[in-house]
Amino acid sequence: MPERCEIVLAAFLALAFLPLAVLAAVAIRVTSRGPVLFRQRRVGRGASEFMIYKFRTMHVDAESESGPVLARDGDDRVTSVGRILRATRIDELPQLVNVLNGDMSLVGPRPERPELAAEFVRRIPRYAERWQVKPGITGLAQVRADYHTSAEEKLTYDLSYVARRSLALDLRILAATARAVATGAGV
């Protein structure tokens, strides 16, 4: 998607979802201690690191004992409000700011934390090729796989996207994402 169109669409979506974002922020603030927003380093285009924004869905210091680990079904680190925000994908809304500031696209491979990305690069051939494009809020893996699909399988979708990316593919992925959010399906 052309960058200018993406910025206009991201700004429109940010304004359209502002009331929902305010409700999410209030729900987080009222039901658990800690900040409303969660910030975390992620790896983006060209293997550069950036700060991603999400609504906080886990308890504060959720990884203090375990270190960086992927979320799993029934994860006790997730708050009750966090479960709802994740299921409805509302926790991802603050990433529209990442799109507006140029760190992310609406569509592309999901960005991973540096610690996990380094492990995947060592373990999974061609993993670094996904960094040829900006990471996205949604992507082909998010609409074709499920939440617990392996990193290796998600990579096949990411590399397919990198090789075939186009405005038409981005629009199909955005439409599939909207369907997945509306039905509660997908990643």
C-alpha positions, 0 to 999 in steps of 0.5 A: 500500500502506498505510504501516503494512503496508509497514513491517511487510513491509519489516521482515519482508523485511529479517530474512528476507534478512539471511543473504543480505545478510551473505553479500553484504557478505562477498563485497564486502569480500573481493573489492574495496577500499572500503566494502560499502555505497554511498550516493548522493543521489536525488530522491524524492517532491516532488523532495526529495533523500534518501540511498539505500543499496545494496550497492556493485557498482562499483569505488571512484570509478567515476565520477571521470573520467566524472561521473554516467552511467547503467550500461550492458551490460558496464560495466567499472566493475562488479566481478565480485561486483557483476555477480552482485549486480546480476543477482540484485537483491541489491544493492537489499536495503539499500533496505529501510532506505530504506523503513523510514525513510520515504524510499521505498516498496516499489513506485513509480518508481525514484529517479534522481540529482539531476544526471540527474533535472534533465536528464530534467526539461529534456528529457522532458515530464511527468518531474516528475509521477513525484515525486507518489509516493514512489520504490520499490525496484521499480515498473511500469517494472521489471517491464514494461520491460528494463534499457536501456529509455529514460527516456522509455519508463520514464516512461510506465510511471511515470505509469501507476503514479502514475495507477492506484496501488492495493494490488492494483497494488502486489501485482501488481508485487511478485509480478512482481518476485519472478518476475523475480528468480527467473528473472533477467528484467526490469530 
